[in-house]
Structures are given as structure tokens and as C-alpha cells.
Amino acid sequence: MHMTTRHWALLIILSILWGGAFFFAAIAVKELPPLTLVFCRVFIAALSLYIFLKISGQKLPSDAKIWAAFLVMGLLNNIIPFSLLFWAQTNISSGLASILNATTPIFSILVAHFVLADERITFNKFIGVLLGFIGVAVLLGGAALTSSNLAIMSIVACLAAALSYGFAGVFGRRFKRLGIKPSVSAFGQLTGSSVLMLPLIIVFDQPWTLNLPGQTAILSILTLAIVSTAIAYLIFFNLLASVGAVNVMLVTLLVPVSAIILGSLFLDEQLETRHYLGMSLILLGLIAVDGRLLPKRAKNS
């Protein structure tokens, strides 16, 4: 589908919002445990989207099967990846976490290949996956020589988060078949995430025993939930409906850029040469997956 100037502007805005999510999480996780931060993010975002749905007059589904699907989607798309990424950011920089998160489309291709009969790996996707994993090997291999065990575990946690996103992408295809509006799906999965997270934080974090976060952390949590989650979801689903999944995937190329810039400017984070090399290989893999450069070359030859 054709990308207009408006679509590109929204794509860049979305990349800044999602890149900012790593930045704000890096600030908030210094004062809140990762699980409690996940709950705050999904609950406040769900509340924000509920207000939006009420104002726009959209109805919520009443079918128990749909809400059960929201619970599963919330687990795969929010609880597992958010928890892993937030924990990882207690040990590695937000920029590195965003680079590793950029492997999500790579894992989505692998999951779809093994789970869906109509999503087999094509040649350009195979090249993209190969480049992506070489990039990860550069990141992980260097870490094995120069980093602590916690840093290596954090890198693996980020990759596991990307894998969970891959399963979420495959599972989420059913909502379109059910005729559920994207904004309602976003609210449903965030609500399901909140329901599942509540007993976890009660058992593990006991939030009533925690110190009240400072003003900076509170502002980061609110921005993370309202701007980088609720508003970002609305932009994402708007783009998904208007330009398709292939074009929206381009946001994955841009998110690490904004995350790295924010981290270096405001958090004094510094990435090593191998991080940029690994990111370059991952981004080349995503460009190969996109496939649009390959037909152009063939046509000109």
C-alpha cells in the first residue's frame, strides 16, 4: 500500500513513542520493581483507552471467549515481554534493549513458519532471518567475553521478549477474523494484562510495602503508560488499517534510533562498537525481510 506524507509522519511519531518507552522504563525501573512497573503501564493505559472508547462511542464485546482471547493476548503481547524487558533494563542500557527488541519481526517469521500453513519462509525472509541472527550473535558473543552473567541473561531476556511478541502476532490474527475493532482489541488485551498482573504483584512485590516513587519516576510511568502505550497503540492500529502490516513493520527500523538518542542524551548511556555492528546486521535483516529492495534490483537488471 502507498505511504503518504501523513503515514510517514505517523510512523516516525510512533517510533519516537516506542523508543521513548525504553527511555521512560529505564528511569522508572530504578524506583519500582519490574512487575509493578508492568502493572502500572498496562492498567493506566487500559484506563486511558477505556475513556477514549467511551468518548468515541465504541462498544465493548460481551462474549466470554473473546475476553479469554484478550487474556492470552495480554499475556503474550504485554505481560511476558514487558516483564522481561523491564527486568533486562536493570542490567543493560535502554539502547541495547531496543536493538534486541528489533528482532521481533525475525522471531515473528519463524513462529509463523512453524505455526501457520500459509506463512512459509521465502528466500528474502530466510536471508533476513540469517542476517538478524548473525547480528544477535555479534551482540551476544561480545557480551560473553566482556560482560557479566547478568548482562548476558538480560540479553537473552530481551530475545525471549521478542519471541513472545512473535507468538502474539500470530495469535492476534484471530481478532481481525472476529471483526473486533483494533482500538477495542488494544483495550481488551491491556485489561486482560491488568487482571493477570494484579495477583502477581500482590504475591511478589507487595506494592503497599514499597516506597512512593519520586516525581520524575511518576511522570515517567504516566508518560510510559499514556503516551508510549495507549496513544502509541491507537497510532499503530490506525497505520495497520491504512497501510498494512509490511509498511508498519518499518517502525522496527526506527525505534532503536530514538531509544539510543534519548539514552545517550539524558541517561549518559554509551553503546560499544559491537552494539552498532550488531544493530546494523539486524536492520539489514529487516530490510531483506521487507523484500521491496530485492524486486527493484531484479527489475533494473
C-alpha positions in Angstrom: 0.0 0.0 0.0 1.1 3.6 -0.8 2.7 5.5 2.1 1.7 9.2 2.1 3.5 12.0 3.9 0.9 11.7 6.7 1.7 8.0 7.1 5.4 8.6 7.2 4.9 11.3 9.8 2.8 8.9 12.0 5.4 6.2 11.5 8.2 8.5 12.8 6.0 9.6 15.7 5.2 6.0 16.6 8.9 5.1 16.5 9.7 8.0 18.9 6.9 7.0 21.3 8.0 3.3 21.3 11.7 4.4 21.5 10.7 6.6 24.4 9.2 3.6 26.1 12.6 2.2 26.7 13.8 5.6 28.0 11.0 6.1 30.4 11.2 2.5 31.6 14.9 2.9 32.3 14.0 5.8 34.6 11.0 4.2 36.4 12.6 0.8 36.9 15.2 2.4 39.2 12.4 3.1 41.8 9.8 0.4 41.1 10.2 -3.4 40.7 9.7 -4.6 37.1 6.4 -6.4 37.7 4.9 -3.4 39.5 6.0 -1.2 36.6 4.4 -3.5 34.1 1.1 -3.4 36.1 1.2 0.4 36.2 1.9 0.6 32.5 -0.9 -1.7 31.4 -3.5 -0.6 34.0 -3.1 3.2 33.3 -3.0 2.5 29.5 -6.2 0.4 29.7 -7.9 3.1 31.8 -6.9 5.7 29.2 -8.2 3.6 26.3 -11.5 3.0 28.2 -12.0 6.7 28.4 -11.3 7.0 24.7 -13.7 4.2 23.7 -16.5 5.7 25.8 -16.0 9.2 24.3 -15.9 7.7 20.8 -19.0 5.6 21.5 -17.4 2.2 20.7 -19.0 -0.8 22.3 -17.1 -3.5 24.2 -17.5 -7.2 23.4 -19.5 -9.3 25.9 -18.5 -12.8 24.6 -16.6 -14.7 27.2 -14.5 -16.4 24.5 -13.3 -13.0 23.2 -12.3 -11.9 26.7 -10.4 -15.2 27.2 -8.6 -14.5 24.0 -7.8 -11.0 25.3 -6.2 -12.7 28.4 -4.0 -14.8 26.2 -3.0 -11.9 24.0 -2.3 -9.8 27.1 0.0 -12.5 28.4 1.9 -12.9 25.1 1.9 -9.2 24.0 2.3 -7.4 27.3 3.0 -9.3 30.5 5.8 -11.6 29.3 7.7 -9.1 27.0 7.2 -6.1 29.3 8.4 -8.0 32.4 11.4 -9.4 30.6 12.4 -6.1 29.0 11.9 -4.1 32.2 14.0 -6.6 34.2 16.7 -6.6 31.5 16.9 -2.8 31.7 18.0 -3.1 35.3 21.3 -4.6 33.9 21.7 -3.3 30.3 21.1 0.1 28.6 17.8 1.1 27.1 19.5 1.4 23.7 20.8 -2.1 23.7 17.4 -3.4 24.9 15.7 -1.6 21.9 18.2 -3.1 19.5 17.4 -6.6 20.7 13.7 -5.8 20.6 14.2 -5.0 16.9 14.5 -8.8 16.3 10.7 -9.1 16.9 9.9 -9.4 13.1 12.6 -12.1 12.8 11.0 -14.2 15.5 7.6 -13.5 14.1 8.7 -15.0 10.8 10.0 -18.2 12.5 6.9 -18.6 14.6 4.6 -18.1 11.6 6.6 -20.6 9.6 6.1 -23.4 12.1 2.6 -22.5 13.2 0.8 -21.2 10.1 0.4 -23.2 6.9 0.2 -20.0 4.8 3.2 -18.2 6.2 6.2 -20.2 5.0 9.7 -18.7 4.9 10.6 -17.2 1.5 14.1 -16.6 0.2 14.3 -13.0 1.2 12.8 -13.8 4.6 15.4 -16.6 5.1 18.2 -14.1 4.3 16.6 -11.6 6.7 16.4 -14.2 9.5 20.0 -15.2 8.8 21.3 -11.7 9.0 19.3 -11.0 12.1 20.7 -13.9 14.0 24.2 -13.1 12.9 23.6 -9.6 14.4 22.4 -11.2 17.6 25.5 -13.4 17.6 27.7 -10.4 17.4 25.8 -8.8 20.3 25.8 -11.9 22.4 29.2 -13.2 21.5 30.9 -9.9 22.5 28.9 -9.9 25.7 30.1 -13.4 26.6 33.7 -12.1 26.6 33.3 -8.7 28.2 30.1 -8.6 30.2 28.7 -10.2 33.4 26.4 -13.1 33.6 23.5 -10.8 34.5 24.2 -8.8 31.3 24.1 -12.0 29.2 20.9 -13.1 30.9 19.4 -9.7 30.2 20.2 -10.0 26.5 18.6 -13.5 26.5 15.6 -12.0 28.3 15.2 -9.3 25.6 15.3 -12.0 22.9 12.7 -14.1 24.8 10.5 -10.9 24.9 10.9 -10.6 21.1 9.9 -14.3 20.7 6.8 -13.7 22.9 5.9 -10.8 20.6 6.2 -13.2 17.7 3.7 -15.6 19.2 1.4 -12.6 20.0 1.5 -11.5 16.4 0.4 -15.0 15.2 -2.3 -15.3 17.9 -3.6 -11.8 17.3 -4.6 -12.6 13.7 -7.9 -14.1 15.1 -9.2 -10.7 16.3 -9.5 -9.5 12.7 -11.5 -12.5 11.8 -13.8 -11.9 14.7 -14.5 -8.4 13.5 -13.2 -6.7 16.6 -12.0 -3.1 16.1 -8.3 -2.6 16.7 -8.8 0.0 19.4 -11.1 -2.4 21.2 -8.5 -5.2 20.8 -5.9 -2.9 22.3 -8.1 -2.1 25.3 -9.1 -5.7 25.8 -5.5 -7.1 25.9 -4.4 -4.3 28.2 -7.3 -5.0 30.5 -6.5 -8.7 30.4 -2.9 -7.9 31.2 -4.0 -5.8 34.2 -6.2 -8.7 35.6 -3.3 -11.2 35.2 -0.7 -8.8 36.7 -2.6 -7.9 39.8 -2.2 -11.2 41.7 1.5 -11.4 40.6 2.5 -8.0 42.1 0.5 -8.8 45.3 2.4 -12.0 45.8 5.9 -11.0 44.6 6.2 -7.2 45.0 3.7 -6.4 47.8 3.4 -2.8 46.4 1.9 -1.5 49.7 5.4 -2.0 51.2 7.3 -0.1 48.5 8.4 3.5 48.9 6.5 6.1 46.9 8.4 6.8 43.7 9.8 10.3 43.2 8.2 12.9 40.9 10.5 12.1 38.0 9.6 8.4 38.2 5.9 9.1 38.5 6.0 11.3 35.4 7.9 8.6 33.6 5.3 6.0 34.5 2.4 8.2 33.3 4.2 9.0 30.1 5.1 5.4 29.5 1.5 4.3 30.0 -0.5 7.1 28.4 1.8 8.2 25.6 4.1 5.3 24.8 1.4 2.7 25.3 -2.2 3.9 24.9 -1.6 6.7 22.3 1.0 4.6 20.6 -1.4 1.7 20.2 -4.0 4.0 18.6 -1.4 5.3 16.1 -0.2 1.7 15.4 -3.6 0.3 14.7 -4.5 3.3 12.5 -1.4 2.7 10.4 -2.1 -1.1 10.4 -5.5 -0.5 8.9 -4.4 2.1 6.4 -1.0 1.0 5.1 -0.8 -2.7 6.1 1.5 -4.8 8.3 4.5 -4.7 5.9 4.7 -0.9 6.0 4.1 -0.7 9.7 7.0 -3.1 10.3 9.3 -0.3 9.1 8.8 1.2 12.6 11.1 -1.5 13.9 14.0 0.0 11.9 13.4 3.4 13.6 12.7 2.5 17.3 16.3 1.8 18.2 17.4 5.1 16.7 15.2 7.2 19.0 15.9 5.0 22.0 19.6 5.3 21.6 19.5 9.1 21.1 17.3 9.5 24.2 19.5 7.2 26.3 22.7 8.9 25.2 21.4 12.5 25.7 19.6 12.1 29.0 20.9 8.9 30.7 24.6 9.0 29.7 24.3 5.6 28.1 27.1 4.6 25.7 27.0 1.8 23.3 30.0 -0.1 22.1 31.2 -0.7 18.5 29.8 -4.2 18.5 26.4 -3.0 19.5 26.2 -0.7 16.4 27.6 -3.6 14.3 25.0 -6.0 15.6 22.2 -3.4 15.1 23.3 -2.8 11.5 23.1 -6.5 10.8 19.7 -6.8 12.4 18.4 -3.8 10.4 19.8 -5.2 7.2 18.0 -8.4 8.0 14.7 -6.4 8.5 15.3 -4.6 5.2 15.8 -8.0 3.5 12.6 -9.3 5.1 10.7 -6.3 3.8 11.7 -7.5 0.3 10.9 -4.4 -1.6 14.6 -3.7 -2.4 15.1 -7.1 -4.0 12.3 -6.8 -6.7 13.7 -3.3 -7.5 17.1 -4.7 -8.2 15.8 -7.6 -10.3 13.7 -5.1 -12.3 16.7 -2.9 -13.0 19.0 -5.7 -14.0 
